[in-house]
Amino acid sequence: MNRFLAVLQVGLAVLLFIVAIVCLANMVFIAMLRSETISVVNSIIGLTVMIVFTMALGRILWRRGTARLQAESQEDSESSEHQDVPDA
Protein backbone atom coordinates (compact mmCIF):
# COMPACT_ATOMS: atom_id res chain seq x y z
CA MET A 1 0.00 0.00 0.00
CA ASN A 2 2.90 2.36 0.77
CA ARG A 3 4.38 1.72 -2.65
CA PHE A 4 1.04 2.53 -4.30
CA LEU A 5 0.76 5.81 -2.37
CA ALA A 6 4.36 6.69 -3.21
CA VAL A 7 3.83 6.07 -6.92
CA LEU A 8 0.58 8.04 -6.76
CA GLN A 9 2.33 10.98 -5.09
CA VAL A 10 5.16 10.98 -7.62
CA GLY A 11 2.66 10.74 -10.49
CA LEU A 12 0.62 13.64 -9.16
CA ALA A 13 3.80 15.67 -8.68
CA VAL A 14 4.74 15.12 -12.33
CA LEU A 15 1.21 16.08 -13.37
CA LEU A 16 1.40 19.28 -11.32
CA PHE A 17 4.76 20.18 -12.88
CA ILE A 18 3.21 19.72 -16.33
CA VAL A 19 0.24 21.91 -15.35
CA ALA A 20 2.64 24.62 -14.17
CA ILE A 21 4.55 24.52 -17.46
CA VAL A 22 1.31 24.73 -19.45
CA CYS A 23 0.16 27.68 -17.32
CA LEU A 24 3.46 29.41 -17.98
CA ALA A 25 3.06 28.90 -21.73
CA ASN A 26 -0.52 30.18 -21.50
CA MET A 27 0.66 33.26 -19.63
CA VAL A 28 3.27 33.98 -22.31
CA PHE A 29 0.68 33.60 -25.09
CA ILE A 30 -1.77 35.89 -23.31
CA ALA A 31 0.88 38.54 -22.76
CA MET A 32 2.11 38.41 -26.36
CA LEU A 33 -1.17 38.24 -28.25
CA ARG A 34 -3.42 40.61 -26.33
CA SER A 35 -3.27 44.30 -25.63
CA GLU A 36 -2.59 45.58 -22.16
CA THR A 37 -5.94 45.66 -20.45
CA ILE A 38 -6.92 45.03 -16.87
CA SER A 39 -8.17 41.55 -17.74
CA VAL A 40 -4.75 40.63 -19.12
CA VAL A 41 -3.08 41.89 -15.96
CA ASN A 42 -5.58 39.98 -13.81
CA SER A 43 -5.01 36.77 -15.74
CA ILE A 44 -1.22 37.15 -15.49
CA ILE A 45 -1.47 37.66 -11.73
CA GLY A 46 -3.82 34.69 -11.37
CA LEU A 47 -1.63 32.41 -13.49
CA THR A 48 1.46 33.46 -11.54
CA VAL A 49 -0.22 32.51 -8.27
CA MET A 50 -1.37 29.22 -9.78
CA ILE A 51 2.12 28.42 -11.08
CA VAL A 52 3.70 29.12 -7.69
CA PHE A 53 1.21 26.94 -5.81
CA THR A 54 1.30 24.06 -8.28
CA MET A 55 5.11 24.04 -8.21
CA ALA A 56 5.13 24.12 -4.40
CA LEU A 57 2.57 21.34 -4.09
CA GLY A 58 4.37 19.33 -6.77
CA ARG A 59 7.65 19.69 -4.91
CA ILE A 60 6.06 18.54 -1.63
CA LEU A 61 4.44 15.53 -3.32
CA TRP A 62 7.68 14.69 -5.16
CA ARG A 63 9.75 14.71 -1.98
CA ARG A 64 7.22 12.69 0.02
CA GLY A 65 6.73 10.19 -2.79
CA THR A 66 10.42 9.62 -3.43
CA ALA A 67 11.14 9.37 0.31
CA ARG A 68 8.36 6.81 0.68
CA LEU A 69 9.69 4.84 -2.31
CA GLN A 70 13.20 4.86 -0.85
CA ALA A 71 11.90 3.73 2.55
CA GLU A 72 9.89 0.97 0.88
CA SER A 73 12.90 -0.25 -1.11
CA GLN A 74 15.09 -0.23 2.03
CA GLU A 75 12.41 -2.15 3.90
CA ASP A 76 12.25 -4.72 1.11
CA SER A 77 16.02 -5.16 1.08
CA GLU A 78 16.15 -5.51 4.87
CA SER A 79 13.39 -8.10 4.89
CA SER A 80 15.15 -10.14 2.21
CA GLU A 81 18.40 -10.06 4.21
CA HIS A 82 16.74 -11.23 7.43
CA GLN A 83 15.03 -14.28 5.98
CA ASP A 84 16.02 -17.51 7.65
CA VAL A 85 18.19 -19.73 5.53
CA PRO A 86 17.69 -23.44 6.30
CA ASP A 87 20.77 -25.26 7.49
CA ALA A 88 22.12 -27.91 5.16
CORGI-V648459 format. One line per field, one symbol per residue. ss: DSSP state (H for helix, E for strand, C for the rest). phi: phi as a letter, one per 30 degrees, with the letter a starting at -180 (. if undefined). burial: # if it has 24 or more other C-alpha atoms within 12 Angstrom, else .. A space follows every 10 residues. Layout:
ss = ???
phi = ???
burial = ???
//
This chain:
ss = CHHHHHHHHH HHHHHHHHHH HHHHHHHHHH HHHCCCCHHH HHHHHHHHHH HHHHHHHHHH HHHHHHHHHH HHHHHHHHHH HCCCCCCC
phi = .ddddddddd dddddddddd dddddddddd ddccddbddd dddddddddd dddddddddd dddddddddd dddddddddd dcddcddc
burial = .....##.## .###.##..# ..##..#... .......... ..##..#..# #..##.###. ##.###.##. .......... ........
//
